[in-house]
């Protein structure tokens, strides 16, 4: 659904802007990206990004 290389910055900005309301971030991203997805998909993408960046911090 998301392409990390292309969508990463938009997802990051939306989540930072709506930290406490992922539902609002989801609606904003759907408009910006022109894609529909579930809140669960957004959470999985964020978890994947978090796991990837946490691995780099430990090195």
PDB file of N, CA, C and O in Angstrom:
ATOM      1  N   UNK A   1       0.840  -1.177   0.000  1.00  0.00           N
ATOM      2  CA  UNK A   1       0.000   0.000   0.000  1.00  0.00           C
ATOM      3  C   UNK A   1       0.886   1.242   0.000  1.00  0.00           C
ATOM      4  O   UNK A   1       0.776   2.078  -0.897  1.00  0.00           O
ATOM      5  N   UNK A   2       1.745   1.368   0.977  1.00  0.00           N
ATOM      6  CA  UNK A   2       2.669   2.496   1.022  1.00  0.00           C
ATOM      7  C   UNK A   2       3.970   2.101   0.347  1.00  0.00           C
ATOM      8  O   UNK A   2       4.386   0.943   0.406  1.00  0.00           O
ATOM      9  N   UNK A   3       4.598   3.050  -0.281  1.00  0.00           N
ATOM     10  CA  UNK A   3       5.931   2.844  -0.813  1.00  0.00           C
ATOM     11  C   UNK A   3       6.856   3.679   0.051  1.00  0.00           C
ATOM     12  O   UNK A   3       6.840   4.908  -0.022  1.00  0.00           O
ATOM     13  N   UNK A   4       7.653   3.024   0.859  1.00  0.00           N
ATOM     14  CA  UNK A   4       8.462   3.698   1.868  1.00  0.00           C
ATOM     15  C   UNK A   4       9.308   4.816   1.276  1.00  0.00           C
ATOM     16  O   UNK A   4       9.374   5.908   1.841  1.00  0.00           O
ATOM     17  N   UNK A   5       9.946   4.560   0.162  1.00  0.00           N
ATOM     18  CA  UNK A   5      10.832   5.568  -0.425  1.00  0.00           C
ATOM     19  C   UNK A   5      10.064   6.818  -0.855  1.00  0.00           C
ATOM     20  O   UNK A   5      10.569   7.934  -0.733  1.00  0.00           O
ATOM     21  N   UNK A   6       8.857   6.628  -1.353  1.00  0.00           N
ATOM     22  CA  UNK A   6       8.098   7.754  -1.890  1.00  0.00           C
ATOM     23  C   UNK A   6       7.203   8.417  -0.845  1.00  0.00           C
ATOM     24  O   UNK A   6       7.069   9.641  -0.841  1.00  0.00           O
ATOM     25  N   UNK A   7       6.595   7.639   0.030  1.00  0.00           N
ATOM     26  CA  UNK A   7       5.573   8.148   0.944  1.00  0.00           C
ATOM     27  C   UNK A   7       6.088   8.484   2.331  1.00  0.00           C
ATOM     28  O   UNK A   7       5.354   9.056   3.137  1.00  0.00           O
ATOM     29  N   UNK A   8       7.307   8.147   2.620  1.00  0.00           N
ATOM     30  CA  UNK A   8       7.845   8.288   3.977  1.00  0.00           C
ATOM     31  C   UNK A   8       7.710   9.698   4.524  1.00  0.00           C
ATOM     32  O   UNK A   8       7.197   9.875   5.629  1.00  0.00           O
ATOM     33  N   UNK A   9       8.146  10.691   3.796  1.00  0.00           N
ATOM     34  CA  UNK A   9       8.149  12.058   4.317  1.00  0.00           C
ATOM     35  C   UNK A   9       6.738  12.581   4.548  1.00  0.00           C
ATOM     36  O   UNK A   9       6.490  13.263   5.543  1.00  0.00           O
ATOM     37  N   UNK A  10       5.814  12.276   3.651  1.00  0.00           N
ATOM     38  CA  UNK A  10       4.434  12.721   3.837  1.00  0.00           C
ATOM     39  C   UNK A  10       3.801  12.058   5.052  1.00  0.00           C
ATOM     40  O   UNK A  10       3.079  12.706   5.810  1.00  0.00           O
ATOM     41  N   UNK A  11       4.069  10.777   5.238  1.00  0.00           N
ATOM     42  CA  UNK A  11       3.533  10.061   6.401  1.00  0.00           C
ATOM     43  C   UNK A  11       4.121  10.659   7.679  1.00  0.00           C
ATOM     44  O   UNK A  11       3.402  10.906   8.647  1.00  0.00           O
ATOM     45  N   UNK A  12       5.408  10.883   7.670  1.00  0.00           N
ATOM     46  CA  UNK A  12       6.067  11.437   8.866  1.00  0.00           C
ATOM     47  C   UNK A  12       5.490  12.797   9.228  1.00  0.00           C
ATOM     48  O   UNK A  12       5.201  13.048  10.398  1.00  0.00           O
ATOM     49  N   UNK A  13       5.314  13.681   8.249  1.00  0.00           N
ATOM     50  CA  UNK A  13       4.768  15.010   8.514  1.00  0.00           C
ATOM     51  C   UNK A  13       3.337  14.945   9.033  1.00  0.00           C
ATOM     52  O   UNK A  13       2.976  15.678   9.954  1.00  0.00           O
ATOM     53  N   UNK A  14       2.528  14.079   8.454  1.00  0.00           N
ATOM     54  CA  UNK A  14       1.134  13.954   8.890  1.00  0.00           C
ATOM     55  C   UNK A  14       1.051  13.432  10.317  1.00  0.00           C
ATOM     56  O   UNK A  14       0.241  13.911  11.111  1.00  0.00           O
ATOM     57  N   UNK A  15       1.879  12.459  10.640  1.00  0.00           N
ATOM     58  CA  UNK A  15       1.842  11.874  11.984  1.00  0.00           C
ATOM     59  C   UNK A  15       2.371  12.867  13.018  1.00  0.00           C
ATOM     60  O   UNK A  15       1.823  12.958  14.116  1.00  0.00           O
ATOM     61  N   UNK A  16       3.408  13.599  12.690  1.00  0.00           N
ATOM     62  CA  UNK A  16       3.931  14.611  13.612  1.00  0.00           C
ATOM     63  C   UNK A  16       2.888  15.705  13.842  1.00  0.00           C
ATOM     64  O   UNK A  16       2.714  16.178  14.966  1.00  0.00           O
ATOM     65  N   UNK A  17       2.202  16.100  12.782  1.00  0.00           N
ATOM     66  CA  UNK A  17       1.183  17.137  12.893  1.00  0.00           C
ATOM     67  C   UNK A  17      -0.050  16.701  13.660  1.00  0.00           C
ATOM     68  O   UNK A  17      -0.720  17.526  14.281  1.00  0.00           O
ATOM     69  N   UNK A  18      -0.354  15.418  13.623  1.00  0.00           N
ATOM     70  CA  UNK A  18      -1.549  14.876  14.305  1.00  0.00           C
ATOM     71  C   UNK A  18      -1.150  13.743  15.235  1.00  0.00           C
ATOM     72  O   UNK A  18      -1.703  12.646  15.164  1.00  0.00           O
ATOM     73  N   UNK A  19      -0.204  14.009  16.091  1.00  0.00           N
ATOM     74  CA  UNK A  19       0.361  12.975  16.963  1.00  0.00           C
ATOM     75  C   UNK A  19      -0.662  12.199  17.774  1.00  0.00           C
ATOM     76  O   UNK A  19      -0.567  10.979  17.907  1.00  0.00           O
ATOM     77  N   UNK A  20      -1.628  12.905  18.309  1.00  0.00           N
ATOM     78  CA  UNK A  20      -2.602  12.261  19.189  1.00  0.00           C
ATOM     79  C   UNK A  20      -3.816  11.722  18.438  1.00  0.00           C
ATOM     80  O   UNK A  20      -4.648  11.028  19.022  1.00  0.00           O
ATOM     81  N   UNK A  21      -3.923  12.041  17.136  1.00  0.00           N
ATOM     82  CA  UNK A  21      -5.114  11.651  16.374  1.00  0.00           C
ATOM     83  C   UNK A  21      -4.688  11.014  15.053  1.00  0.00           C
ATOM     84  O   UNK A  21      -4.643  11.681  14.020  1.00  0.00           O
ATOM     85  N   UNK A  22      -4.377   9.725  15.094  1.00  0.00           N
ATOM     86  CA  UNK A  22      -3.963   9.034  13.878  1.00  0.00           C
ATOM     87  C   UNK A  22      -5.073   8.980  12.846  1.00  0.00           C
ATOM     88  O   UNK A  22      -4.805   8.928  11.646  1.00  0.00           O
ATOM     89  N   UNK A  23      -6.306   8.993  13.298  1.00  0.00           N
ATOM     90  CA  UNK A  23      -7.433   8.999  12.366  1.00  0.00           C
ATOM     91  C   UNK A  23      -7.408  10.242  11.486  1.00  0.00           C
ATOM     92  O   UNK A  23      -7.692  10.168  10.290  1.00  0.00           O
ATOM     93  N   UNK A  24      -7.069  11.379  12.078  1.00  0.00           N
ATOM     94  CA  UNK A  24      -6.960  12.623  11.312  1.00  0.00           C
ATOM     95  C   UNK A  24      -5.773  12.568  10.362  1.00  0.00           C
ATOM     96  O   UNK A  24      -5.863  13.030   9.225  1.00  0.00           O
ATOM     97  N   UNK A  25      -4.664  12.006  10.825  1.00  0.00           N
ATOM     98  CA  UNK A  25      -3.482  11.852   9.970  1.00  0.00           C
ATOM     99  C   UNK A  25      -3.817  10.947   8.787  1.00  0.00           C
ATOM    100  O   UNK A  25      -3.379  11.198   7.665  1.00  0.00           O
ATOM    101  N   UNK A  26      -4.589   9.900   9.041  1.00  0.00           N
ATOM    102  CA  UNK A  26      -4.997   8.970   7.983  1.00  0.00           C
ATOM    103  C   UNK A  26      -5.820   9.693   6.918  1.00  0.00           C
ATOM    104  O   UNK A  26      -5.577   9.523   5.723  1.00  0.00           O
ATOM    105  N   UNK A  27      -6.782  10.489   7.341  1.00  0.00           N
ATOM    106  CA  UNK A  27      -7.610  11.231   6.385  1.00  0.00           C
ATOM    107  C   UNK A  27      -6.769  12.198   5.555  1.00  0.00           C
ATOM    108  O   UNK A  27      -6.957  12.312   4.343  1.00  0.00           O
ATOM    109  N   UNK A  28      -5.859  12.879   6.202  1.00  0.00           N
ATOM    110  CA  UNK A  28      -4.969  13.811   5.508  1.00  0.00           C
ATOM    111  C   UNK A  28      -4.105  13.082   4.480  1.00  0.00           C
ATOM    112  O   UNK A  28      -3.945  13.547   3.351  1.00  0.00           O
ATOM    113  N   UNK A  29      -3.557  11.949   4.875  1.00  0.00           N
ATOM    114  CA  UNK A  29      -2.720  11.169   3.961  1.00  0.00           C
ATOM    115  C   UNK A  29      -3.510  10.616   2.789  1.00  0.00           C
ATOM    116  O   UNK A  29      -3.014  10.589   1.663  1.00  0.00           O
ATOM    117  N   UNK A  30      -4.726  10.177   3.041  1.00  0.00           N
ATOM    118  CA  UNK A  30      -5.560   9.669   1.952  1.00  0.00           C
ATOM    119  C   UNK A  30      -5.783  10.764   0.902  1.00  0.00           C
ATOM    120  O   UNK A  30      -5.771  10.489  -0.298  1.00  0.00           O
ATOM    121  N   UNK A  31      -5.983  11.986   1.354  1.00  0.00           N
ATOM    122  CA  UNK A  31      -6.174  13.102   0.426  1.00  0.00           C
ATOM    123  C   UNK A  31      -4.881  13.419  -0.319  1.00  0.00           C
ATOM    124  O   UNK A  31      -4.897  13.619  -1.534  1.00  0.00           O
ATOM    125  N   UNK A  32      -3.766  13.466   0.398  1.00  0.00           N
ATOM    126  CA  UNK A  32      -2.486  13.821  -0.210  1.00  0.00           C
ATOM    127  C   UNK A  32      -1.987  12.763  -1.185  1.00  0.00           C
ATOM    128  O   UNK A  32      -1.486  13.088  -2.261  1.00  0.00           O
ATOM    129  N   UNK A  33      -2.127  11.496  -0.803  1.00  0.00           N
ATOM    130  CA  UNK A  33      -1.577  10.411  -1.603  1.00  0.00           C
ATOM    131  C   UNK A  33      -2.547   9.879  -2.654  1.00  0.00           C
ATOM    132  O   UNK A  33      -2.145   9.182  -3.586  1.00  0.00           O
ATOM    133  N   UNK A  34      -3.820  10.212  -2.497  1.00  0.00           N
ATOM    134  CA  UNK A  34      -4.813   9.712  -3.436  1.00  0.00           C
ATOM    135  C   UNK A  34      -5.050   8.217  -3.296  1.00  0.00           C
ATOM    136  O   UNK A  34      -5.416   7.554  -4.266  1.00  0.00           O
ATOM    137  N   UNK A  35      -4.846   7.682  -2.101  1.00  0.00           N
ATOM    138  CA  UNK A  35      -5.036   6.260  -1.826  1.00  0.00           C
ATOM    139  C   UNK A  35      -5.966   6.110  -0.633  1.00  0.00           C
ATOM    140  O   UNK A  35      -6.023   6.980   0.237  1.00  0.00           O
ATOM    141  N   UNK A  36      -6.688   5.008  -0.601  1.00  0.00           N
ATOM    142  CA  UNK A  36      -7.493   4.680   0.574  1.00  0.00           C
ATOM    143  C   UNK A  36      -6.850   3.503   1.281  1.00  0.00           C
ATOM    144  O   UNK A  36      -6.398   2.554   0.640  1.00  0.00           O
ATOM    145  N   UNK A  37      -6.810   3.565   2.604  1.00  0.00           N
ATOM    146  CA  UNK A  37      -6.235   2.494   3.402  1.00  0.00           C
ATOM    147  C   UNK A  37      -6.846   2.544   4.792  1.00  0.00           C
ATOM    148  O   UNK A  37      -7.452   3.543   5.181  1.00  0.00           O
ATOM    149  N   UNK A  38      -6.682   1.475   5.523  1.00  0.00           N
ATOM    150  CA  UNK A  38      -7.261   1.415   6.865  1.00  0.00           C
ATOM    151  C   UNK A  38      -6.298   2.011   7.886  1.00  0.00           C
ATOM    152  O   UNK A  38      -5.107   2.182   7.623  1.00  0.00           O
ATOM    153  N   UNK A  39      -6.839   2.316   9.036  1.00  0.00           N
ATOM    154  CA  UNK A  39      -6.021   2.818  10.135  1.00  0.00           C
ATOM    155  C   UNK A  39      -5.011   1.749  10.551  1.00  0.00           C
ATOM    156  O   UNK A  39      -3.882   2.062  10.929  1.00  0.00           O
ATOM    157  N   UNK A  40      -5.426   0.495  10.479  1.00  0.00           N
ATOM    158  CA  UNK A  40      -4.531  -0.610  10.825  1.00  0.00           C
ATOM    159  C   UNK A  40      -3.329  -0.658   9.871  1.00  0.00           C
ATOM    160  O   UNK A  40      -2.211  -0.951  10.295  1.00  0.00           O
ATOM    161  N   UNK A  41      -3.560  -0.373   8.595  1.00  0.00           N
ATOM    162  CA  UNK A  41      -2.463  -0.345   7.616  1.00  0.00           C
ATOM    163  C   UNK A  41      -1.469   0.761   7.965  1.00  0.00           C
ATOM    164  O   UNK A  41      -0.257   0.559   7.897  1.00  0.00           O
ATOM    165  N   UNK A  42      -1.986   1.924   8.336  1.00  0.00           N
ATOM    166  CA  UNK A  42      -1.114   3.031   8.728  1.00  0.00           C
ATOM    167  C   UNK A  42      -0.293   2.652   9.955  1.00  0.00           C
ATOM    168  O   UNK A  42       0.904   2.936  10.016  1.00  0.00           O
ATOM    169  N   UNK A  43      -0.925   2.018  10.924  1.00  0.00           N
ATOM    170  CA  UNK A  43      -0.206   1.607  12.137  1.00  0.00           C
ATOM    171  C   UNK A  43       0.887   0.588  11.816  1.00  0.00           C
ATOM    172  O   UNK A  43       1.984   0.662  12.370  1.00  0.00           O
ATOM    173  N   UNK A  44       0.595  -0.365  10.923  1.00  0.00           N
ATOM    174  CA  UNK A  44       1.609  -1.352  10.525  1.00  0.00           C
ATOM    175  C   UNK A  44       2.787  -0.668   9.847  1.00  0.00           C
ATOM    176  O   UNK A  44       3.939  -1.013  10.114  1.00  0.00           O
ATOM    177  N   UNK A  45       2.513   0.303   8.969  1.00  0.00           N
ATOM    178  CA  UNK A  45       3.567   1.027   8.275  1.00  0.00           C
ATOM    179  C   UNK A  45       4.438   1.783   9.280  1.00  0.00           C
ATOM    180  O   UNK A  45       5.664   1.765   9.176  1.00  0.00           O
ATOM    181  N   UNK A  46       3.810   2.439  10.242  1.00  0.00           N
ATOM    182  CA  UNK A  46       4.568   3.182  11.253  1.00  0.00           C
ATOM    183  C   UNK A  46       5.399   2.244  12.113  1.00  0.00           C
ATOM    184  O   UNK A  46       6.529   2.569  12.475  1.00  0.00           O
ATOM    185  N   UNK A  47       4.850   1.090  12.440  1.00  0.00           N
ATOM    186  CA  UNK A  47       5.592   0.110  13.241  1.00  0.00           C
ATOM    187  C   UNK A  47       6.799  -0.395  12.466  1.00  0.00           C
ATOM    188  O   UNK A  47       7.881  -0.565  13.027  1.00  0.00           O
ATOM    189  N   UNK A  48       6.609  -0.635  11.176  1.00  0.00           N
ATOM    190  CA  UNK A  48       7.707  -1.090  10.322  1.00  0.00           C
ATOM    191  C   UNK A  48       8.809  -0.034  10.246  1.00  0.00           C
ATOM    192  O   UNK A  48       9.994  -0.357  10.320  1.00  0.00           O
ATOM    193  N   UNK A  49       8.412   1.222  10.100  1.00  0.00           N
ATOM    194  CA  UNK A  49       9.396   2.310  10.063  1.00  0.00           C
ATOM    195  C   UNK A  49      10.132   2.426  11.391  1.00  0.00           C
ATOM    196  O   UNK A  49      11.344   2.635  11.427  1.00  0.00           O
ATOM    197  N   UNK A  50       9.395   2.291  12.462  1.00  0.00           N
ATOM    198  CA  UNK A  50       9.992   2.384  13.789  1.00  0.00           C
ATOM    199  C   UNK A  50      11.008   1.269  14.008  1.00  0.00           C
ATOM    200  O   UNK A  50      12.095   1.509  14.533  1.00  0.00           O
ATOM    201  N   UNK A  51      10.659   0.066  13.611  1.00  0.00           N
ATOM    202  CA  UNK A  51      11.567  -1.073  13.764  1.00  0.00           C
ATOM    203  C   UNK A  51      12.817  -0.875  12.919  1.00  0.00           C
ATOM    204  O   UNK A  51      13.919  -1.207  13.354  1.00  0.00           O
ATOM    205  N   UNK A  52      12.655  -0.341  11.725  1.00  0.00           N
ATOM    206  CA  UNK A  52      13.797  -0.124  10.829  1.00  0.00           C
ATOM    207  C   UNK A  52      14.725   0.941  11.395  1.00  0.00           C
ATOM    208  O   UNK A  52      15.943   0.783  11.324  1.00  0.00           O
ATOM    209  N   UNK A  53      14.190   2.010  11.949  1.00  0.00           N
ATOM    210  CA  UNK A  53      15.056   3.067  12.472  1.00  0.00           C
ATOM    211  C   UNK A  53      15.661   2.686  13.817  1.00  0.00           C
ATOM    212  O   UNK A  53      16.764   3.123  14.144  1.00  0.00           O
ATOM    213  N   UNK A  54      14.955   1.879  14.593  1.00  0.00           N
ATOM    214  CA  UNK A  54      15.510   1.434  15.875  1.00  0.00           C
ATOM    215  C   UNK A  54      16.725   0.549  15.649  1.00  0.00           C
ATOM    216  O   UNK A  54      17.669   0.597  16.436  1.00  0.00           O
ATOM    217  N   UNK A  55      16.725  -0.237  14.621  1.00  0.00           N
ATOM    218  CA  UNK A  55      17.866  -1.091  14.299  1.00  0.00           C
ATOM    219  C   UNK A  55      19.116  -0.296  13.997  1.00  0.00           C
ATOM    220  O   UNK A  55      20.221  -0.731  14.320  1.00  0.00           O
ATOM    221  N   UNK A  56      18.959   0.863  13.382  1.00  0.00           N
ATOM    222  CA  UNK A  56      20.111   1.696  13.038  1.00  0.00           C
ATOM    223  C   UNK A  56      20.675   2.392  14.273  1.00  0.00           C
ATOM    224  O   UNK A  56      21.880   2.633  14.346  1.00  0.00           O
ATOM    225  N   UNK A  57      19.844   2.711  15.223  1.00  0.00           N
ATOM    226  CA  UNK A  57      20.310   3.409  16.430  1.00  0.00           C
ATOM    227  C   UNK A  57      21.190   2.527  17.308  1.00  0.00           C
ATOM    228  O   UNK A  57      22.048   3.032  18.033  1.00  0.00           O
ATOM    229  N   UNK A  58      20.985   1.227  17.247  1.00  0.00           N
ATOM    230  CA  UNK A  58      21.727   0.316  18.122  1.00  0.00           C
ATOM    231  C   UNK A  58      23.153   0.095  17.643  1.00  0.00           C
ATOM    232  O   UNK A  58      24.014  -0.328  18.414  1.00  0.00           O
ATOM    233  N   UNK A  59      23.400   0.379  16.378  1.00  0.00           N
ATOM    234  CA  UNK A  59      24.743   0.132  15.836  1.00  0.00           C
ATOM    235  C   UNK A  59      25.730   1.169  16.289  1.00  0.00           C
ATOM    236  O   UNK A  59      26.904   1.106  15.923  1.00  0.00           O
TER     237      UNK A  59
END
